[in-house]
Amino acid sequence: MARAHDELFHVTRAYEELMRRYQRTLFNVCARYLGNDRDADDVCQEVMLKVLYGLKNFEGKSKFKTWLYSITYNECITQYRKERRKRRLMDALSLDPLEEASEEKAPKIEDRGGLDRWLVHVNPIDREILVLRFVAELEFQEIADIMHMGLSATKMRYKRALDRLREKFAGITES
């Protein structure tokens, strides 16, 4: 990370290696949060560009990983909001009063099984906490910093999200 910080913009080898290390996890976080690979790929590209141009200003007050996932979280939120606005517009243009009334639709999660099957049942903030915890393997304090929440609030939301999932899928896991 330090080498990439010092070498940019003249030499990009260290930056490329840094992005290679995080690329897979970054994509998985985005895909699980946004619900599709196309949007996840777009957001990953945006994140990598923001890292490229922002690395010179990275002061090291937090871990690089925390800074990276903070950027990722913000980009995912932006993309999610764009898609929601687009859906609302399409619903309004459809002239179908039933569709217009259902303003808040859950993002479509492609049927890939595993964690995705569970994440569709929690709200976006709780989903992001679970993704950052299980996919990015971040500590609670890092998640709290990324999401601009208190540590206890982050832990409580995490616990409640897990409890809701356990309740919802109690019958499935017992069989």
Disulfide bonds with the S-S distance in Angstrom:
none
